[in-house]
Amino acid sequence: MNRPSALKILRKHIDDNYKTHSAFAAAMGISNALLSKCINGDKPMPNSILKAVNITRVDSHDYMRVK
């Protein structure tokens, strides 16, 4: 799975289950700033988030490499 596909799944999960990115970040135990950096590709997405939204075929470092 490539980064755009992973982001699409993540965004859909947030839209379907949370009202805001901030609510999702709080539920995942990370700051909203970190979530934004991950979504923008500035930081690797924590594996715990990838697993939480069933993005299991991409690891956080692969997520960063595929831009």
PyRosetta script that sets phi, psi and omega in degrees:
from pyrosetta import init, pose_from_sequence

init()
pose = pose_from_sequence("MNRPSALKILRKHIDDNYKTHSAFAAAMGISNALLSKCINGDKPMPNSILKAVNITRVDSHDYMRVK")
pose.set_psi(1, 136.6)
pose.set_omega(1, -179.1)
pose.set_phi(2, -96.2)
pose.set_psi(2, 170.9)
pose.set_omega(2, -175.5)
pose.set_phi(3, -58.6)
pose.set_psi(3, -46.0)
pose.set_omega(3, 178.9)
pose.set_phi(4, -59.3)
pose.set_psi(4, -38.8)
pose.set_omega(4, 178.5)
pose.set_phi(5, -65.9)
pose.set_psi(5, -42.1)
pose.set_omega(5, 179.0)
pose.set_phi(6, -63.1)
pose.set_psi(6, -42.1)
pose.set_omega(6, 179.0)
pose.set_phi(7, -64.8)
pose.set_psi(7, -39.1)
pose.set_omega(7, 178.7)
pose.set_phi(8, -61.4)
pose.set_psi(8, -44.4)
pose.set_omega(8, 178.7)
pose.set_phi(9, -64.4)
pose.set_psi(9, -44.4)
pose.set_omega(9, 179.8)
pose.set_phi(10, -61.0)
pose.set_psi(10, -48.1)
pose.set_omega(10, -179.5)
pose.set_phi(11, -61.9)
pose.set_psi(11, -41.2)
pose.set_omega(11, 178.1)
pose.set_phi(12, -63.5)
pose.set_psi(12, -42.5)
pose.set_omega(12, 178.9)
pose.set_phi(13, -60.6)
pose.set_psi(13, -44.9)
pose.set_omega(13, 179.1)
pose.set_phi(14, -63.4)
pose.set_psi(14, -46.1)
pose.set_omega(14, -179.5)
pose.set_phi(15, -62.6)
pose.set_psi(15, -39.3)
pose.set_omega(15, -176.9)
pose.set_phi(16, -76.7)
pose.set_psi(16, -28.7)
pose.set_omega(16, -169.6)
pose.set_phi(17, -119.2)
pose.set_psi(17, -12.5)
pose.set_omega(17, -176.6)
pose.set_phi(18, -137.8)
pose.set_psi(18, 152.3)
pose.set_omega(18, 179.7)
pose.set_phi(19, -79.3)
pose.set_psi(19, -31.8)
pose.set_omega(19, -176.0)
pose.set_phi(20, -142.2)
pose.set_psi(20, 164.2)
pose.set_omega(20, 173.0)
pose.set_phi(21, -62.4)
pose.set_psi(21, -36.2)
pose.set_omega(21, 179.2)
pose.set_phi(22, -61.3)
pose.set_psi(22, -40.6)
pose.set_omega(22, 178.7)
pose.set_phi(23, -65.2)
pose.set_psi(23, -40.7)
pose.set_omega(23, 177.8)
pose.set_phi(24, -64.9)
pose.set_psi(24, -45.8)
pose.set_omega(24, 179.9)
pose.set_phi(25, -58.8)
pose.set_psi(25, -43.9)
pose.set_omega(25, 179.6)
pose.set_phi(26, -63.1)
pose.set_psi(26, -41.5)
pose.set_omega(26, 179.1)
pose.set_phi(27, -64.7)
pose.set_psi(27, -30.4)
pose.set_omega(27, -179.7)
pose.set_phi(28, -88.3)
pose.set_psi(28, -7.2)
pose.set_omega(28, 178.9)
pose.set_phi(29, 77.0)
pose.set_psi(29, 27.8)
pose.set_omega(29, 177.1)
pose.set_phi(30, -125.9)
pose.set_psi(30, 164.8)
pose.set_omega(30, 178.3)
pose.set_phi(31, -78.5)
pose.set_psi(31, 156.5)
pose.set_omega(31, 176.0)
pose.set_phi(32, -62.6)
pose.set_psi(32, -35.0)
pose.set_omega(32, 179.2)
pose.set_phi(33, -62.9)
pose.set_psi(33, -42.7)
pose.set_omega(33, 178.0)
pose.set_phi(34, -64.8)
pose.set_psi(34, -42.5)
pose.set_omega(34, 178.0)
pose.set_phi(35, -59.2)
pose.set_psi(35, -44.1)
pose.set_omega(35, 178.8)
pose.set_phi(36, -61.2)
pose.set_psi(36, -42.8)
pose.set_omega(36, 178.8)
pose.set_phi(37, -63.9)
pose.set_psi(37, -37.1)
pose.set_omega(37, 178.4)
pose.set_phi(38, -67.3)
pose.set_psi(38, -44.8)
pose.set_omega(38, -179.8)
pose.set_phi(39, -64.3)
pose.set_psi(39, -35.6)
pose.set_omega(39, 179.5)
pose.set_phi(40, -79.9)
pose.set_psi(40, -7.8)
pose.set_omega(40, 178.7)
pose.set_phi(41, 86.0)
pose.set_psi(41, 11.5)
pose.set_omega(41, 179.6)
pose.set_phi(42, -82.3)
pose.set_psi(42, -22.7)
pose.set_omega(42, 178.9)
pose.set_phi(43, -135.8)
pose.set_psi(43, 152.3)
pose.set_omega(43, 175.9)
pose.set_phi(44, -69.4)
pose.set_psi(44, 143.7)
pose.set_omega(44, 177.7)
pose.set_phi(45, -73.1)
pose.set_psi(45, 127.0)
pose.set_omega(45, 177.5)
pose.set_phi(46, -58.0)
pose.set_psi(46, 137.1)
pose.set_omega(46, -179.7)
pose.set_phi(47, -56.8)
pose.set_psi(47, -30.9)
pose.set_omega(47, 180.0)
pose.set_phi(48, -61.5)
pose.set_psi(48, -35.7)
pose.set_omega(48, 178.1)
pose.set_phi(49, -73.9)
pose.set_psi(49, -43.2)
pose.set_omega(49, 178.5)
pose.set_phi(50, -57.5)
pose.set_psi(50, -42.8)
pose.set_omega(50, 179.8)
pose.set_phi(51, -69.6)
pose.set_psi(51, -37.6)
pose.set_omega(51, -178.5)
pose.set_phi(52, -61.8)
pose.set_psi(52, -31.7)
pose.set_omega(52, -179.6)
pose.set_phi(53, -105.6)
pose.set_psi(53, 19.4)
pose.set_omega(53, 176.3)
pose.set_phi(54, 60.4)
pose.set_psi(54, 33.4)
pose.set_omega(54, 171.9)
pose.set_phi(55, -96.6)
pose.set_psi(55, 81.3)
pose.set_omega(55, -170.2)
pose.set_phi(56, -100.4)
pose.set_psi(56, -7.9)
pose.set_omega(56, -177.4)
pose.set_phi(57, -99.0)
pose.set_psi(57, 14.7)
pose.set_omega(57, 177.0)
pose.set_phi(58, -137.5)
pose.set_psi(58, 132.0)
pose.set_omega(58, 178.3)
pose.set_phi(59, -96.4)
pose.set_psi(59, 161.1)
pose.set_omega(59, -169.4)
pose.set_phi(60, -59.8)
pose.set_psi(60, -32.9)
pose.set_omega(60, 179.9)
pose.set_phi(61, -77.0)
pose.set_psi(61, -34.8)
pose.set_omega(61, 173.7)
pose.set_phi(62, -63.4)
pose.set_psi(62, -38.3)
pose.set_omega(62, 178.8)
pose.set_phi(63, -56.7)
pose.set_psi(63, -39.8)
pose.set_omega(63, 179.7)
pose.set_phi(64, -74.1)
pose.set_psi(64, -35.0)
pose.set_omega(64, -176.2)
pose.set_phi(65, -72.4)
pose.set_psi(65, -30.4)
pose.set_omega(65, -175.6)
pose.set_phi(66, -93.9)
pose.set_psi(66, 96.5)
pose.set_omega(66, -179.4)
pose.set_phi(67, -111.0)
pose.dump_pdb("model.pdb")
